[in-house]
Amino acid sequence: MKINVPVHKNESLSGKVIDLTYQGMGVVKVDSFPIFITNTLPGEEIEYTVTKVARNFAYGRMTKLITKSPDRVEEKDRQYTQTGIAPLQHLAYSAQLKFKQHQIVELLEKAHLDIDVDETMGMETPYHYRNKAQVPVRMVRGQLETGFYKRGSHELVPIEDFYIQDPELDKAIIVVRDLLRRYHIEPYDEKTNHGNVKTIMVRRGYYSHELMIVFVTRAKKLLMHDQIVAEIVKQLPEVKSIVQNINPDKTNVLMGKENKTLWGSDTIKDQLLGLTFTISPLSFYQVNPQQTERLYERAIEQAELTGSETVIDAYCGIGTISLAVAGHAKDVYGVEVVPEAIQDAKLNAMNNHIENAHFVIGKAETQMAKWQEKGLKPDVIIVDPPRKGLAPEFITAAGEMQPKKVVYVSCNPSTLVRDIQRFAELGYHVTKPIQPVDQFPQTTHIESITVLSK
Ligand code: SAH
């Protein structure tokens, strides 16, 4: 079949941007053929060059902005768009919040679901919010560099100011980078699978100011680590934990399974909603602590607990939601697949003197069936799955347990909408407007809370 592609590579054209994709790219159409262009906004008249042509779409690069959108703000730095660190940096924050609300509305409409979506709960200071950094370490033009990959590539762009991260993380990364340079440590080379230091991961407690530094290495040995550790401790007084994570495989998975504590504690602590949490290197911990408190508060409010309920917290991580809920419920049962996270969760329950929270290691979909067999009857099920959403078996088991409510915390509206449809088949419907909460300002990620009732 011959397809008519109306544009060709390197062609220069002009047009009007008519939409913004969920990845934050402006859309121009030639006939009905879409061309995606970064750093452009709906309503803008632009001149552009076609850079890449595929079967059903093309990419372009803006060469001239003719009319500006009223929602446009000045770009902080081209690199934040190039790398995808802040692909919405050119969009005013109030418009980012509308964009996120609208993305959910559109997906619901496409699925013919008549459900309201509230305005996105935004952040007062929508940058410098991330409490965790994961930066690749590579040789660039003969020098060890830390930064971020160009979108869709493994080409490292050296960056010192990451804009959306806690500036203390930026500082720590520079200290560590300079030490790796000083001691001539070899960065990892993906092409040859040689070299050693692949990634530096840094976490900092928002309230505690405790700092953890993790070196992800290919080899078991990290040369000069005694000297490097001593210097880090001297230069970064907040540091509480320095860990080596060994990841020998040629893989896109960031961290390996084996951790070696090089100095200090194996974990750091932080607080959320007045509770103290211990966080291990391999455990998931929400990256925007200020908005996480608002997200949890709202989710708990939506669960409408009176203190007598049995609650399941599926995909519980280190038990943050479970423990925040424990004070409002009779019992909470948490399940999570990462063993270290469950170890943290149990410790967290103990440290906060919480006795009605129970944690199990396992796949949520499998554990639900086991709980059901044992006759567990939850009044409320809270879920907070990763981007791929809920497994169909999970939804089936959840439905059979006949909870009054399911509170669905989602980080991906497209799997959320799919799962809402699956719940509908079991008689569970959305009874309140969906509440988006902006956990990731300047990026296209969308977090939201949905309540389903029988
Ligand atoms: N509710 C927690 C964690 C949410 S992130 C918080 O707010 O901090 C999602 C969690 O689901 C991660 O900890 C991840 O390890 C876990 N996970 C991923 N797949 C899973 C599965 N099939 N079963 C159980 N947990 C899973």
Residues whose N, C-alpha, C, O or C-beta is under 5 A from the ligand:
A	BS01	SAH	F284 Y285 Q286 Y315 C316 G317 T320 I321 V335 E336 V337 V338 G362 K363 A364 E365 D384 P385 P386
